[in-house]
Amino acid sequence: MAAKAKKQDVADEPEGLEGTTSRIRAVVERSEPDDDASVIEQIRAVQEGLKAKDRKELAEAALTKYFRSEILKPYQAELIKLQQHLERTHRKAIILFDGRDASGKGGTIRRVVRYMNEKRYRVIALGKPTEIQRSELHMKRYIENFPHAGEIVLFDRSWYNRALVEPVMGFCSKAQYRRFMNKVVGYEERIIEDNRTSLIKLYFSVSKKEQSLRFDRRKNDPLRQWKLSEVDLQAQELWDDFTKMKYKLLKKTHTSATPWFIIRSDDKALARLETIKLILSQIKYAGRSRTLDFTPNPEIVIRGDRELKIMQKQKRKLGKFIR
């Protein structure tokens, strides 16, 4: 299956293919199988009770899920090569996953590390700082989790909480915010000055409408309700405030040495694919495939300076930023 052709296949999927598991569940529930029956008996009951429309829906959802997984695999194999190269050469990689709530950061991280050697990567998702940590340098608790030689660390939300969530929610003072914004680029330049550490900064951008739909799914799904936080519950109401902070973030902290990449993530499957391609294109490694297309889709992956121009155009035309 040619990998180059797949970017267009995913991008051109018809509406309604997001959430394939939910679509399969809906078809099964319409068949009303006996919960007390064995799994095999329930499957047979569903098969016997399927209408033609449901058969098509079930096949389409199952195939969509299958092909979305298969499309990622050649690139996930490349991530293993990348990981092995870092280990051999004693290099390090730090990848930041920041952005809106319910923008697909966690799901993307899971696809990135799916087949990696667990001994050579860490996913860091820090909770609220302790009283002692609040009295220390903001960056300290993140620096304590930086990679060792040959390791990749992925931050599920990073030190940029100080530039996004904290000022909007009142979790930091204006002075703390200003101090962070004035110093963070200098911190990052020192992180990469050894020429052996790669830093990739990703901001996941979801539309307001799609974020609302995802919040609704979390509220109604007992397996996802734990994801709803204090910040999530206010994200829609404070949408414009978060957008203004995003603009300030890009304007102050996007540099040629430490650029931001915006990931348009309304389509989760496409965002995951393009994020992996971006990571592979940002770090040189031995054994790179000569047949795969590593060029990120410019409609999904947008450099911070280009995003600033898009946002400035929105402000001139509409009087406010959109996302």
Buried (B, 14 or more C-beta within 10 A) or exposed (E): EEBEEBBEEBBEBEEEBBBBEEBBEBBBEBBEBEEEEEEEEBEEBBEEEBEEEBEEBBEBBBEBBEBBEEBBEBBBEBBBBBBBBBBEBEBBBBBBBBBBBBBBBBBBBEBBBEEBEEEBBBBBEBEEBEEEBEEEEBBEBBEEEBBEEBBBBBBBBBBBBBBBBBBBBEBBEEEBBEBBBEEBBEBBEEBBEEEEBBBBBBBBBBBBEBBBBBBEEBEEEEEBEEBBEEBBEBBBEBBEBBBBBBBBBBBBBBEEEBBBBBBBBBBBBBBBBBBBBBBBEBBEBEEBBEEBBBEBBEEBBBBBBBBBEBBEEBEEEEEEBBB
